[in-house]
Amino acid sequence: MKIKKRLFLFSFILMIVSLAKASPYDSISTKYTNDEFTTFCQLSLSANDSITNEVVNLFVKQMCNDIRGLFKWGLKGMGLANEEDELILFDFKQTRYNKQTGIIKGIGDVHVKGITTFKDLSVDTKLTQRNFKGGQREVRLDLASPNLFIRSLRGSFYFSPKGNNKTAYLQIFTNVRFAWFFDVFVTQKTYKAILEWRIRQMLKNMKEESEKRTEMMR
């Protein structure tokens, strides 16, 4: 009996160790405190660092002035261009960037199915970028003024190059507080259905574009 127990314990430990080794570096999680949704998402990627930086630059450029172009790759599969969705239908129409203020003005419609529609909703965010020692860079968006959809928003995207490590990472931290109507409507379950998966999809799109371009260079 003792031998069987020891064998079982040994097998269990081996299983845990093997799962730990097989666990990917990719993760996403959300917590809800004080009316705020905080999400962290991380994806590892196998791409040339300079190429990934080029992809990030293109994403930022199109986010500022060519949202339709970004739908073709960076926002692909995210359901933001009047595509079907079970809960909320987003239709982002255009963005305009003011270099002097750093403000990106986004305009679009938000349809809450069977309840109401917010037409030509304006979302103004301030864009800032920073480069850190070691090659890491940050692209940050902060809500410039509250609107009918969002009370507060802070989103920080990070690209951490390989450097001395074998793996590079794309990461996003977001903090969102919804306006009164959506604060009642958007539960933690609803948040996962309308926003959390979109955050991951955006990183996935950037990862795939970076890796595709890297493969083309080989």
N, C-alpha and C positions, 0 to 999 in steps of 0.2 A: 504493500500500500504506500509506504514511504517513497519507494522507488518511482511509483506511478505519479505521486504528487510532485516529486522533484522533476520528473520528465515533463510533466504538464507545465510547471513553473518555468523550466528552461525553454520549452517551446513558446510559451507566452512572451517571455523576454525577447527571444529571437524575432517573434512576429512584430513586437513594438519597435525593435531596433531597425528591422527591415522597412517598416512603414515610415519611420523617421528619415531613413536614408532616401526613400522614394518620394517623400513629400516635396512638392515643388516650392519654389520661392514665391510663387504667386499667391496673393491673398486679398481678401476684401472683407471689411467689417464696418458696421454702423452702430453707433450708440445714440440714445435719445435722452437728453437731460436739459431741464430748464427751457423747454419748447424749442430746442435746437437739435438738429440732426447733424452728427459728426461722422464722416465717412473717411476711411483710409483704404486705398487700393494700391497694390504693387504688382508689377509684372516684370519678370526678368526677360532679357532679350539677348540674342546672339547676332549682333550687328556691329559694323564698323562705327566707332565713336563719332568720327567726323560726318559720316553719312547720317547718323541719327540726329546730330545737331542741325544738319541741313533740313531734315524732315520737320524738326521742331520749328525752325525758322519759317518754313513754308506754312505750317499750321497757323502760326501766329499771324503771318502776313494775310492769309486768306480769312482768318477769323476777324481781322480788322476791316477788310474791304471786299471780300469775295466769298460770302457765306455759301453761295450756290456751288462754287468750285470745291469748297470743303465738303459738301454733301457727297461728292463723288468718291472720296476716300477717307478723310479724317473723321467725318460724322456719318459715315456709311453704316447702315443697319441700325441706326439709333432712333428711327421713327420721329424725326424732327421736322420733316418736310411734308406735312399734311398726310402722313401715312396712318394706316389703321392702328388703333390702340384700344384696349379694352376699357380703360379708365379715363385717361386724359389725352386729348389730341393736340399735339403741338404743330404749329406751322410758322417757323421762323423765316421771315421774308428777306430781310436785308440787315447789314451792319454798316456803320460809318464810323471812321476813326478820326479823332481830332488830335494831331500830334502835339499841339501846344498844351492841352489839358491832360492828354493821355486817356481820354474817355472814349470808350467804344459804345455807341448807341445802337442797340439791337431792337428791331421792331418785328412783331409777329402776333399771331392769334393763339389763344389758349382756349380749347373747347373742353368743358367738363360735361361728359356725355349725359344727356337727359336732364341737365340742370341749368347750365348757363354758358355763355361764350364771352370772352374778353377779346374784343377786336382791337387790332393795332396797339397792343400793349408794348410800352417802351421800357426796355431794361438797359440802364446805363451803368457800365462797369468801368473802373479805373484799371488800366493795364500797367504793371511794373515788372521789370525783369532784372535779375541779378545773377552775376557769375561768382562762384566761390573758388577758393583755393583748392586745387585738386581736380578742377574741371567740372564740378557739379554746377548746374544752372537751375534757376527758378523762374517760372512764369506765373505771375500772380494776378488774380482778378478780385477786386473788391467792389461790392455794390455801391454806386455813387449816391443813389437816393432810393428810398423805399418806394414800392409801387403796389398795385392791387394784388400782385402775385407773391412777391417776396419782401420780407421786412429787412433781412440782412443776409449777406452772402460773402463768404471769403473762400476762394479756391486757389490752392497753391499746387502747381505742377512742377515736379522735379525730374531732371534727367541726371542720373549718376553714372558716369562712364566707368569702363573697366578699370582703368588705372593699373594698379598693381594686383587687382583682383581678377578673377576669371569671368566674372559676371557683371553685366551692366543692368541698371534698373530704371524703370519708369514708375513714378509714384505720384499719387494725387491725395491731398488732404482737402476736404471740403467741410465748411460749416454753413448750414442753411437754417434760417428761421422764416417760415411762411407767414404771409399776411393773414388777417383774422379768418377769412372765409376758408382758405386752404389749410390753415392751422387746425380747423375743426374737421375738415374733410380728409386730410392726409394723415392716416395712422402710420404706425411703424411698418405694418404689412403693406400698406399702399405705397409708402416711400420706396420700399424695395422693388415694387412693381413698376413705378414710374421714373425713378431716378437712379437707384443704386446700380442696376444692371447697365444703365447708359454710361455711367462713369467708367465702369470696367470696359465696356465696348469701345469707348474713345481711346483708352490706353491700348487695347488690343489692335485697333486700327493703326495707331502709330507704330506699334511693335511690328506688325506685319509689313507695313510700308518700308520701315527701316531694314528689316531682314530681306525683303524682296530686292531692294536696291543694292544691298551688300552682295547678294547672290549674283546679281547682274554684273558686278564688278570683278567677279572671280573668273 
